Amino acid sequence: MCASTDWFRCKPWIEAALVHTHGTHAIEDIEDGIASGAYQFWCTQNSAAITEIVDYPKLKALNFFLLGGDLAELLDILEPRICAFARHKGCARVTGAGRKGWERVLKPLTYRFAGTTMFKEFS
């Protein structure tokens, strides 16, 4: 995980990824989650990720919540590092939701795709 001193350098990548949450979180919510320990903040020189551990009734999973920056660094450096952390924390799997293009880049890393995330807004 990364030090809080890395946050200001990496914050723009996470802010850009927040667009894809469709209004569920603001950057302040992410900062509060990191500070409380609910979220984990990961970074490399040119990328950043926010993860969370979810305890389901039957298993524990690490969820890739927000990703941004250099795709090669995310896949080659952060993904293995985060997966090792997840195993260490007793997680049985990692999960994530995202745009359809992630299927193409994650398939070589043995990710399986179970469906599409959708939502309907109420006014």
DSSP file (Angstrom, degrees, kcal/mol; ACC not computed):
  #  RESIDUE AA STRUCTURE BP1 BP2  ACC     N-H-->O    O-->H-N    N-H-->O    O-->H-N    TCO  KAPPA ALPHA  PHI   PSI    X-CA   Y-CA   Z-CA
    1    1 A M              0   0    0      0, 0.0     2,-0.2     0, 0.0    41,-0.2   0.000 360.0 360.0 360.0 166.3    0.0    0.0    0.0
    2    2 A C        -     0   0    0     39,-2.7    39,-0.2     1,-0.1     2,-0.1  -0.640 360.0-109.9-104.0 156.8    1.0    3.6   -0.4
    3    3 A A    >   -     0   0    0     -2,-0.2     3,-1.9     1,-0.1     4,-0.4  -0.423  30.6-113.3 -77.8 155.9    1.8    6.3    2.0
    4    4 A S  G >  S+     0   0    0      1,-0.3     3,-1.1     2,-0.2     4,-0.5   0.761 114.5  69.9 -61.7 -23.5   -0.5    9.3    2.5
    5    5 A T  G 3  S+     0   0    0      1,-0.2     4,-0.3     2,-0.2    -1,-0.3   0.733  94.8  55.4 -67.3 -20.2    2.3   11.5    1.0
    6    6 A D  G <> S+     0   0    0     -3,-1.9     4,-1.8     1,-0.2     3,-0.4   0.632  86.0  86.0 -82.1 -15.0    1.6    9.8   -2.4
    7    7 A W  H <> S+     0   0    0     -3,-1.1     4,-2.6    -4,-0.4    -1,-0.2   0.895  84.6  50.4 -58.0 -47.5   -2.1   10.7   -2.3
    8    8 A F  H  4 S+     0   0    0     -4,-0.5    -1,-0.2     1,-0.2    -2,-0.1   0.840 111.9  49.0 -65.0 -32.0   -1.9   14.2   -3.8
    9    9 A R  H  4 S+     0   0    0     -3,-0.4    -1,-0.2    -4,-0.3    -2,-0.2   0.872 121.2  35.2 -68.9 -37.7    0.2   12.9   -6.7
   10   10 A C  H >X S+     0   0    0     -4,-1.8     4,-1.3     1,-0.2     3,-1.2   0.636  91.4  92.0 -94.0 -17.5   -2.2   10.0   -7.4
   11   11 A K  H 3X S+     0   0    0     -4,-2.6     4,-2.8     1,-0.3     5,-0.2   0.828  79.1  60.2 -51.6 -41.4   -5.5   11.8   -6.5
   12   12 A P  H 3> S+     0   0    0      0, 0.0     4,-2.1     0, 0.0    -1,-0.3   0.867 103.3  51.9 -59.5 -34.8   -6.3   12.9  -10.1
   13   13 A W  H <> S+     0   0    0     -3,-1.2     4,-1.6     2,-0.2    -2,-0.2   0.904 112.7  44.9 -66.1 -40.0   -6.3    9.3  -11.4
   14   14 A I  H  X S+     0   0    0     -4,-1.3     4,-1.6     2,-0.2    -1,-0.2   0.894 110.7  53.6 -71.3 -40.1   -8.8    8.3   -8.7
   15   15 A E  H  X S+     0   0    0     -4,-2.8     4,-0.5     1,-0.2    -2,-0.2   0.907 108.2  50.9 -59.4 -41.4  -10.9   11.4   -9.3
   16   16 A A  H >< S+     0   0    0     -4,-2.1     3,-0.9     1,-0.2     4,-0.3   0.877 108.7  51.6 -64.0 -37.4  -11.1   10.5  -13.0
   17   17 A A  H >< S+     0   0    0     -4,-1.6     3,-1.7     1,-0.2    -1,-0.2   0.788  94.1  73.0 -70.2 -27.3  -12.2    6.9  -12.2
   18   18 A L  H ><>S+     0   0    0     -4,-1.6     3,-2.0     1,-0.3     5,-0.6   0.764  80.3  73.2 -59.8 -25.6  -15.0    8.3   -9.9
   19   19 A V  G X<5S+     0   0    0     -3,-0.9     3,-1.2    -4,-0.5    -1,-0.3   0.854  91.7  57.8 -54.6 -34.7  -16.9    9.3  -13.0
   20   20 A H  G < 5S+     0   0    0     -3,-1.7    -1,-0.3    -4,-0.3    -2,-0.2   0.457  90.2  70.1 -81.7  -0.5  -17.6    5.6  -13.6
   21   21 A T  G X 5S-     0   0    0     -3,-2.0     3,-0.7    -4,-0.2    -1,-0.3   0.530  99.1-135.0 -88.1  -6.6  -19.3    5.2  -10.2
   22   22 A H  T < 5 -     0   0    0     -3,-1.2    -3,-0.1    -4,-0.3    -2,-0.1   0.886  68.8 -43.7  54.9  44.6  -22.2    7.3  -11.5
   23   23 A G  T 3 <S+     0   0    0     -5,-0.6    -1,-0.2     2,-0.2    -4,-0.1   0.566 104.4 119.7  86.6  10.0  -22.5    9.4   -8.4
   24   24 A T  S <  S+     0   0    0     -3,-0.7     2,-0.3    -6,-0.2    -2,-0.1   0.790  79.4  22.4 -77.3 -25.4  -22.1    6.9   -5.7
   25   25 A H        -     0   0    0     -7,-0.3     2,-0.3     4,-0.0    -2,-0.2  -0.977  61.3-151.2-141.2 150.2  -19.0    8.4   -4.2
   26   26 A A    >>  -     0   0    0     -2,-0.3     4,-1.5    -3,-0.1     3,-0.9  -0.762  41.0-103.4-109.7 164.9  -17.2   11.7   -4.0
   27   27 A I  H 3> S+     0   0    0     -2,-0.3     4,-2.4     1,-0.3     5,-0.2   0.836 122.4  59.4 -59.2 -32.3  -13.4   12.1   -3.6
   28   28 A E  H 3> S+     0   0    0      1,-0.2     4,-2.4     2,-0.2    -1,-0.3   0.850 101.6  54.2 -64.8 -33.6  -14.0   13.0    0.1
   29   29 A D  H <> S+     0   0    0     -3,-0.9     4,-2.2     2,-0.2    -1,-0.2   0.884 109.1  48.2 -65.8 -38.2  -15.7    9.7    0.6
   30   30 A I  H  X S+     0   0    0     -4,-1.5     4,-2.4     2,-0.2    -2,-0.2   0.926 111.6  49.2 -67.7 -44.6  -12.7    7.9   -0.8
   31   31 A E  H  X S+     0   0    0     -4,-2.4     4,-2.4     1,-0.2    -2,-0.2   0.908 112.1  48.6 -61.7 -41.8  -10.3   10.0    1.4
   32   32 A D  H  X S+     0   0    0     -4,-2.4     4,-2.2     1,-0.2     6,-0.3   0.903 110.7  51.5 -63.7 -40.8  -12.5    9.2    4.5
   33   33 A G  H  X>S+     0   0    0     -4,-2.2     6,-2.0     2,-0.2     5,-1.2   0.876 110.8  47.4 -65.0 -38.1  -12.5    5.5    3.6
   34   34 A I  H ><5S+     0   0    0     -4,-2.4     3,-0.6     4,-0.2    -1,-0.2   0.936 112.6  49.5 -65.8 -46.2   -8.7    5.4    3.3
   35   35 A A  H 3<5S+     0   0    0     -4,-2.4    -2,-0.2     1,-0.2    -1,-0.2   0.858 113.5  45.7 -62.6 -35.8   -8.3    7.2    6.6
   36   36 A S  H 3<5S-     0   0    0     -4,-2.2    -1,-0.2    -5,-0.2    -2,-0.2   0.633 113.4-115.8 -82.7 -13.6  -10.7    4.9    8.4
   37   37 A G  T <<5S+     0   0    0     -4,-0.9    -3,-0.2    -3,-0.6    -4,-0.1   0.450  86.0 115.9  90.8   0.7   -9.1    1.7    6.9
   38   38 A A  S   <S+     0   0    0     -5,-1.2    15,-0.5    -6,-0.3     2,-0.3   0.836  78.9  39.0 -69.6 -31.9  -12.2    0.7    5.0
   39   39 A Y  E    S-A   52   0A   0     -6,-2.0     2,-0.4    -9,-0.1    13,-0.2  -0.853  76.4-138.9-116.5 153.2  -10.3    1.2    1.7
   40   40 A Q  E     -A   51   0A   0     11,-2.6    11,-2.2    -2,-0.3     2,-0.5  -0.932  13.5-146.3-110.4 137.3   -6.8    0.4    0.7
   41   41 A F  E     -A   50   0A   0     -2,-0.4   -39,-2.7   -39,-0.2     2,-0.3  -0.914  19.7-179.5-107.5 122.6   -4.8    2.9   -1.4
   42   42 A W  E     +A   49   0A   0      7,-2.8     7,-2.4    -2,-0.5     2,-0.3  -0.909   5.0 169.9-120.8 145.6   -2.2    1.4   -3.8
   43   43 A C  E     -A   48   0A   0     -2,-0.3     5,-0.2     5,-0.2     2,-0.2  -0.998  20.3-172.3-153.8 158.6    0.1    3.3   -6.2
   44   44 A T        -     0   0    0      3,-2.3     3,-0.4    -2,-0.3    30,-0.0  -0.619  58.7 -77.2-125.8-168.8    3.0    3.1   -8.6
   45   45 A Q  S    S+     0   0    0     -2,-0.2     3,-0.0     1,-0.2     0, 0.0   0.880 128.8  16.4 -60.7 -37.8    4.8    5.9  -10.2
   46   46 A N  S    S+     0   0    0     24,-0.1    24,-2.8   -33,-0.0     2,-0.3   0.096 121.8  48.0-129.3  23.4    2.1    6.4  -12.8
   47   47 A S  E     - B   0  69A   0     -3,-0.4    -3,-2.3    22,-0.3     2,-0.3  -0.984  52.2-163.9-156.8 164.6   -1.1    4.7  -11.5
   48   48 A A  E     -AB  43  68A   0     20,-2.7    20,-2.3    -2,-0.3     2,-0.3  -0.989   2.0-167.4-151.2 155.7   -3.3    4.2   -8.5
   49   49 A A  E     -AB  42  67A   0     -7,-2.4    -7,-2.8    -2,-0.3     2,-0.4  -0.992  11.0-152.2-144.1 149.8   -6.0    1.9   -7.2
   50   50 A I  E     +AB  41  66A   0     16,-2.8    15,-2.1    -2,-0.3    16,-1.8  -0.993  23.5 177.7-119.6 128.8   -8.5    1.8   -4.4
   51   51 A T  E     -AB  40  64A   0    -11,-2.2   -11,-2.6    -2,-0.4     2,-0.3  -0.823  12.1-163.1-124.8 166.6   -9.6   -1.5   -3.0
   52   52 A E  E     -AB  39  63A   0     11,-1.7    11,-3.6    -2,-0.3     2,-0.5  -0.990  19.7-127.5-146.4 148.1  -11.9   -2.8   -0.3
   53   53 A I  E     - B   0  62A   0    -15,-0.5     2,-0.5    -2,-0.3     9,-0.2  -0.862  24.7-161.5 -98.2 130.1  -12.3   -6.1    1.5
   54   54 A V  E     - B   0  61A   0      7,-3.5     7,-2.6    -2,-0.5     2,-0.9  -0.947   8.6-150.6-115.8 125.4  -15.8   -7.4    1.5
   55   55 A D  E     - B   0  60A   0     -2,-0.5     5,-0.2     5,-0.2    -2,-0.0  -0.843  19.4-175.0 -96.0 104.8  -17.0  -10.1    3.9
   56   56 A Y        -     0   0    0      3,-2.6     3,-0.0    -2,-0.9    -2,-0.0  -0.508  41.0-103.4 -88.2 165.2  -19.8  -12.1    2.3
   57   57 A P  S    S+     0   0    0      0, 0.0     3,-0.1     0, 0.0    -1,-0.1   0.844 119.9  29.5 -58.4 -32.8  -21.6  -14.8    4.3
   58   58 A K  S    S+     0   0    0      1,-0.2     2,-0.3     0, 0.0    -3,-0.0   0.593 129.3   0.9-106.3 -13.2  -19.7  -17.5    2.5
   59   59 A L        -     0   0    0      2,-0.0    -3,-2.6    32,-0.0     2,-0.4  -0.989  61.8-113.5-165.1 167.2  -16.4  -15.9    1.6
   60   60 A K  E     -B   55   0A   0     30,-0.4    32,-3.0    -2,-0.3    33,-0.8  -0.913  34.4-177.8-109.5 137.5  -14.2  -12.9    1.8
   61   61 A A  E     -Bc  54  93A   0     -7,-2.6    -7,-3.5    -2,-0.4     2,-0.6  -0.972  25.8-132.9-135.2 149.4  -13.2  -11.0   -1.3
   62   62 A L  E     -Bc  53  94A   0     31,-2.1    33,-2.6    -2,-0.3     2,-0.5  -0.911  26.0-150.2 -99.0 127.1  -11.1   -8.1   -2.2
   63   63 A N  E     -Bc  52  95A   0    -11,-3.6   -11,-1.7    -2,-0.6     2,-0.9  -0.864  10.6-139.4-102.0 124.1  -12.9   -5.7   -4.6
   64   64 A F  E     +Bc  51  96A   0     31,-3.5    33,-0.6    -2,-0.5   -13,-0.2  -0.740  34.2 170.4 -75.7 108.4  -11.0   -3.6   -7.1
   65   65 A F  E     +     0   0A   0    -15,-2.1     2,-0.4    -2,-0.9   -14,-0.2   0.937  55.5  10.5 -92.9 -55.1  -13.0   -0.4   -6.6
   66   66 A L  E     +B   50   0A   0    -16,-1.8   -16,-2.8     2,-0.0     2,-0.4  -0.995  62.2 178.5-133.3 133.4  -11.2    2.4   -8.5
   67   67 A L  E     +B   49   0A   0     -2,-0.4     2,-0.3   -18,-0.2   -18,-0.2  -0.986   9.6 157.5-133.2 142.1   -8.3    2.2  -10.9
   68   68 A G  E     +B   48   0A   0    -20,-2.3   -20,-2.7    -2,-0.4     2,-0.3  -0.994  32.3  36.1-160.9 158.9   -6.5    4.9  -12.8
   69   69 A G  E    S+B   47   0A   0     -2,-0.3     2,-0.4   -22,-0.2   -22,-0.3  -0.752  96.4  15.5 104.0-149.1   -3.3    5.8  -14.5
   70   70 A D     >  -     0   0    0    -24,-2.8     4,-2.2    -2,-0.3     5,-0.2  -0.495  58.6-152.7 -71.8 118.2   -1.0    3.7  -16.6
   71   71 A L  H  > S+     0   0    0     -2,-0.4     4,-2.6     1,-0.2     5,-0.3   0.883  93.4  54.5 -60.7 -41.5   -2.6    0.4  -17.6
   72   72 A A  H  > S+     0   0    0      1,-0.2     4,-3.1     2,-0.2     5,-0.4   0.909 110.0  46.9 -61.3 -41.6    0.6   -1.5  -17.9
   73   73 A E  H  >>S+     0   0    0      2,-0.2     5,-2.3     1,-0.2     4,-1.9   0.893 111.3  52.1 -67.0 -38.5    1.6   -0.5  -14.3
   74   74 A L  I  <>S+     0   0    0     -4,-2.2     5,-2.3     3,-0.2    -2,-0.2   0.929 119.7  34.5 -60.7 -44.6   -1.9   -1.5  -13.1
   75   75 A L  I  <5S+     0   0    0     -4,-2.6    -2,-0.2     3,-0.2    -3,-0.2   0.900 126.2  36.3 -79.3 -42.5   -1.7   -4.9  -14.6
   76   76 A D  I  <5S+     0   0    0     -4,-3.1    -3,-0.2    -5,-0.3    -2,-0.2   0.786 132.6  17.0 -86.7 -28.4    2.0   -5.7  -14.3
   77   77 A I  I  X5S+     0   0    0     -4,-1.9     4,-1.4    -5,-0.4    -3,-0.2   0.821 127.7  37.0-110.4 -56.2    2.8   -4.2  -10.9
   78   78 A L  I  ><S+     0   0    0     -5,-2.3     4,-3.2     1,-0.2     5,-0.3   0.916 109.1  58.8 -72.9 -42.5   -0.3   -3.4   -8.8
   79   79 A E  H  ><S+     0   0    0     -5,-2.3     4,-2.4    -6,-0.3     5,-0.2   0.927 110.6  41.2 -57.0 -49.6   -2.5   -6.4   -9.7
   80   80 A P  H  > S+     0   0    0      0, 0.0     4,-2.1     0, 0.0    -1,-0.2   0.896 116.3  50.7 -65.2 -36.7    0.0   -9.1   -8.5
   81   81 A R  H  X S+     0   0    0     -4,-1.4     4,-1.8     2,-0.2    -2,-0.2   0.920 113.1  45.1 -63.9 -44.7    0.8   -7.0   -5.4
   82   82 A I  H  X S+     0   0    0     -4,-3.2     4,-2.6     2,-0.2    -1,-0.2   0.892 111.2  52.9 -68.8 -39.6   -2.9   -6.5   -4.5
   83   83 A C  H  X S+     0   0    0     -4,-2.4     4,-2.4    -5,-0.3    -1,-0.2   0.898 108.1  51.2 -63.4 -39.3   -3.7  -10.2   -5.2
   84   84 A A  H  X S+     0   0    0     -4,-2.1     4,-2.3     2,-0.2    -1,-0.2   0.911 110.5  49.3 -62.8 -41.5   -0.9  -11.2   -2.8
   85   85 A F  H  X S+     0   0    0     -4,-1.8     4,-1.9     2,-0.2    -2,-0.2   0.918 109.3  52.6 -61.2 -44.5   -2.3   -8.9   -0.2
   86   86 A A  H  <>S+     0   0    0     -4,-2.6     5,-2.7     1,-0.2    -2,-0.2   0.921 110.0  47.4 -59.7 -45.6   -5.8  -10.4   -0.7
   87   87 A R  H ><5S+     0   0    0     -4,-2.4     3,-1.8     1,-0.2    -1,-0.2   0.923 110.2  53.1 -60.9 -44.0   -4.5  -13.9   -0.2
   88   88 A H  H 3<5S+     0   0    0     -4,-2.3    -1,-0.2     1,-0.3    -2,-0.2   0.838 107.2  52.3 -60.0 -33.9   -2.7  -12.8    2.9
   89   89 A K  T 3<5S-     0   0    0     -4,-1.9    -1,-0.3    -5,-0.1    -2,-0.2   0.377 123.8-104.1 -85.1   4.0   -5.9  -11.3    4.3
   90   90 A G  T < 5 +     0   0    0     -3,-1.8   -30,-0.4     1,-0.3     2,-0.2   0.671  64.6 158.1  85.1  17.2   -7.8  -14.6    3.7
   91   91 A C      < -     0   0    0     -5,-2.7    -1,-0.3    -6,-0.2   -30,-0.2  -0.545  34.1-157.2 -76.7 140.2   -9.7  -13.6    0.6
   92   92 A A  S    S-     0   0    0    -32,-3.0     2,-0.3    -2,-0.2   -31,-0.2   0.625  73.4  -4.5 -88.3 -16.7  -10.9  -16.4   -1.6
   93   93 A R  E     -c   61   0A   0    -33,-0.8   -31,-2.1    -7,-0.1     2,-0.4  -0.980  61.6-120.7-162.4 168.5  -11.2  -14.1   -4.7
   94   94 A V  E     -c   62   0A   0     -2,-0.3     2,-0.3   -33,-0.2   -31,-0.2  -0.923  30.9-173.5-115.6 150.4  -10.8  -10.7   -6.1
   95   95 A T  E     +c   63   0A   0    -33,-2.6   -31,-3.5    -2,-0.4     2,-0.3  -0.850   9.1 166.5-135.0 169.7  -13.7   -8.9   -7.8
   96   96 A G  E     -c   64   0A   0     -2,-0.3     2,-0.4   -33,-0.2   -31,-0.1  -0.924  22.0-141.4-175.6 157.8  -14.4   -5.8   -9.7
   97   97 A A        +     0   0    0    -33,-0.6     2,-0.3    -2,-0.3    19,-0.1  -0.958  39.0 125.1-125.6 147.9  -16.9   -4.0  -11.9
   98   98 A G        -     0   0    0     -2,-0.4    19,-0.3    19,-0.0     5,-0.0  -0.979  54.6 -38.9-176.7-172.9  -16.1   -1.9  -14.9
   99   99 A R    >   -     0   0    0     -2,-0.3     3,-2.0     1,-0.1     4,-0.3  -0.271  59.6-105.4 -68.5 156.8  -16.4   -1.1  -18.5
  100  100 A K  T >> S+     0   0    0      1,-0.3     3,-1.7     2,-0.2     4,-0.5   0.782 113.5  71.6 -54.9 -32.0  -16.6   -3.9  -21.1
  101  101 A G  H 3> S+     0   0    0      1,-0.3     4,-1.3     2,-0.2     3,-0.4   0.736  82.4  71.6 -60.3 -22.9  -13.0   -3.2  -22.3
  102  102 A W  H <> S+     0   0    0     -3,-2.0     4,-2.4     1,-0.2     5,-0.3   0.815  86.3  66.5 -63.1 -28.4  -11.7   -4.6  -19.0
  103  103 A E  H <> S+     0   0    0     -3,-1.7     4,-1.6    -4,-0.3    -1,-0.2   0.923 100.6  48.2 -59.1 -44.0  -12.6   -8.1  -20.2
  104  104 A R  H  < S+     0   0    0     -4,-0.5    -1,-0.2    -3,-0.4    -2,-0.2   0.909 116.5  41.1 -63.1 -43.9  -10.1   -8.0  -23.0
  105  105 A V  H  < S+     0   0    0     -4,-1.3    -1,-0.2     1,-0.2    -2,-0.2   0.775 118.8  44.5 -80.6 -23.9   -7.2   -6.8  -20.8
  106  106 A L  H ><>S+     0   0    0     -4,-2.4     5,-1.6    -5,-0.2     3,-1.4   0.675  90.6  81.7 -94.0 -17.5   -7.9   -9.0  -17.8
  107  107 A K  G ><5S+     0   0    0     -4,-1.6     3,-2.0    -5,-0.3    -1,-0.2   0.893  87.9  56.2 -56.6 -42.2   -8.6  -12.3  -19.6
  108  108 A P  G 3 5S+     0   0    0      0, 0.0    -1,-0.3     0, 0.0    -2,-0.1   0.737 101.9  58.6 -62.9 -18.8   -4.9  -13.1  -19.9
  109  109 A L  G < 5S-     0   0    0     -3,-1.4    -2,-0.2    -4,-0.1    -3,-0.1   0.202 124.0-106.0 -93.4  15.8   -4.7  -12.8  -16.1
  110  110 A T  T < 5 +     0   0    0     -3,-2.0     2,-0.2     1,-0.2    -3,-0.2   0.658  66.5 154.1  70.1  22.5   -7.3  -15.6  -15.8
  111  111 A Y      < -     0   0    0     -5,-1.6     2,-0.3    -8,-0.1    -1,-0.2  -0.591  30.8-149.8 -75.7 142.1  -10.2  -13.3  -14.7
  112  112 A R        -     0   0    0     -2,-0.2     2,-0.5     2,-0.0    -1,-0.0  -0.835   7.5-134.7-108.9 152.1  -13.6  -14.6  -15.5
  113  113 A F        +     0   0    0     -2,-0.3     3,-0.1     1,-0.1    -2,-0.0  -0.930  20.5 178.9-115.3 128.0  -16.6  -12.4  -16.3
  114  114 A A        -     0   0    0     -2,-0.5     2,-0.3     1,-0.2    -1,-0.1   0.503  57.0 -52.2-107.3  -7.6  -19.9  -13.1  -14.7
  115  115 A G        -     0   0    0      2,-0.0     2,-0.4     0, 0.0    -1,-0.2  -0.994  59.7 -69.0 163.7-167.2  -22.2  -10.4  -16.1
  116  116 A T        -     0   0    0     -2,-0.3     2,-0.4    -3,-0.1   -17,-0.1  -0.957  36.1-127.3-123.2 138.5  -22.7   -6.7  -16.6
  117  117 A T        +     0   0    0     -2,-0.4     2,-0.3   -19,-0.3    -2,-0.0  -0.694  36.3 171.9 -83.5 135.3  -23.4   -4.1  -14.0
  118  118 A M        -     0   0    0     -2,-0.4     2,-0.3     2,-0.0    -2,-0.0  -0.930  11.8-170.1-137.6 163.1  -26.4   -2.0  -14.6
  119  119 A F        -     0   0    0     -2,-0.3     2,-0.4     2,-0.0    -2,-0.0  -0.989  12.9-152.4-151.5 159.2  -28.5    0.6  -12.8
  120  120 A K        -     0   0    0     -2,-0.3     2,-0.3     2,-0.0    -2,-0.0  -0.999  20.8-140.0-132.9 129.2  -31.7    2.5  -13.0
  121  121 A E        -     0   0    0     -2,-0.4     2,-0.4     2,-0.0    -2,-0.0  -0.671   5.5-150.5 -93.8 144.6  -32.1    6.0  -11.5
  122  122 A F              0   0    0     -2,-0.3    -2,-0.0     1,-0.1     0, 0.0  -0.942 360.0 360.0-109.8 134.2  -35.2    7.2   -9.6
  123  123 A S              0   0    0     -2,-0.4    -1,-0.1     0, 0.0    -2,-0.0   0.444 360.0 360.0 -88.2 360.0  -36.0   10.9   -9.7
